């Protein structure tokens, strides 16, 4: 994923000169420029607002406290009566959201109507109807354009601090299914070649075609001058479901796949040269594929009649070659039924699958935990946490090779733990205290049992300590059946001291 989008204070020279739209022109500024088509530019500031966000995430190493707050600012499109479209990055872990008119004279506290962290989109509205009416008075929601085609020109909208509209033209170079915020979650994305100017710094911007909304800019690579834009299709799909007031999110099939390019592998799978196909090497328990009867080892040949090649691509009517995931997370909704064409032991097979939503809370190792405080327990100086991908990423940029192997194995092979645990509970740190003498170096060990009780989640861990009437607690770890002991009286004394010395709470199990 590219770094979060933030325009740097540097002016890039553009092959296509951005056009400024001024209404009326300030006395010291030049007259408005015409668009490349020769059509006079029109002012569209009445269709956008700024969003100011204060965000504060939880500390991965010290889960009882938060990190210092940070601020972000975005320019966002008005897409309905008092409704504004932005990215989920703008609202993740937010403690305060605010709308601001482009001239900086009117404000209204904002709230989240719907958010999808996987698609990186959020729909906001005002908290107060009175404030909202004042802010959105005389505004005009943008109409969603028809999906653009490769080679067409789109315009990225900015509003400078002096309230002048800046529209930067860019060419739609390619369209792909890509991950732009959360790894492992890919959606239809436009790649636009454009040279952005420095205006009011923003983490997100509207992208237009003929003064209609074509997408939302997610990130900008200043070196290559490439913009990643959430596509018209995904924006339309998100807004359509969000309008119902009960947003469910994009569905999933619940499989992981492998390409079938290797000739020997294809021969073993009994695939002909004319067939493409993707090897299904795991099926999520309780997912749409498993409920439909899909098995590990099947080969996925087609979805709803769209043949999938050996690299995982199919031919889209408008966009050409696209990755197969768009057939599920494009215009499909949770509850829709699709036809899967499979090859099982060399024999063709068609099955019907009803798409479901994979809730993040059902994962063994969650990919994200925005807007939710982490679960933990501090007992006598031993710190226990739940494994998550953000926690793995705290091991640094090369976490995939630097994180403990037992953690990486749980992330990549969750089926090993199916039916046994809901979450991976592990010892993350050992604070030097009278109760942890000799255990100071212990960390990153997965907990198997406490006081003889199997540990399935954080609540079961807390209950296992509370339910022990003996003087010693026994903690068994999965690694080499390693066991440590904790004195109850000493650990209770330590816990009280830790509360007095700054730890705000000793446990959380929501």
Secondary structure, 3 states (H helix, E strand, C coil): CCCCCCCCCCCCCCCCCCEEECCCCCCCCCCCCCCCCCCCCCCCHHHEEEEEEEECCECCCCCCCECCCEEEEEEEEEEECCEEEECHHHCCCEEEEEEECCCCCCEEEEEEEEEECCCCEEEEEECCHHHHHHHCCCCCCCCECCCCCCCCEEEEEEECCCCCEEEEEEEEEEEEEEECCCCCCEEEEEEEECCCCCCCCCCCEEEEECCEEEEEEEEEECCCCEEEEECHHHHHHHHHHHCCCCCCCCCECCEEEECCCCHHHHHHHCCCCCCCCEEEEEECCCCHHHHHCCCCCCEEEEECCEECCCCCEEEECCCEEEECCHHHHCCCCCCCEEEEEEEECCEEEEEEEECECCCHHHCCCECCCCCCCCCEEEECCEEEEECEHHHHHCCCCCHHHHCCHHHHHHHHCHHHHCCCCCCCEEEEEECCCCCCCCCCCCCCEEEEEECCEECCCHHHHHHHHHCCCCCEEEEEECHHHCEEEEEHHHHHHHHHHHHHCCCCCCEECC
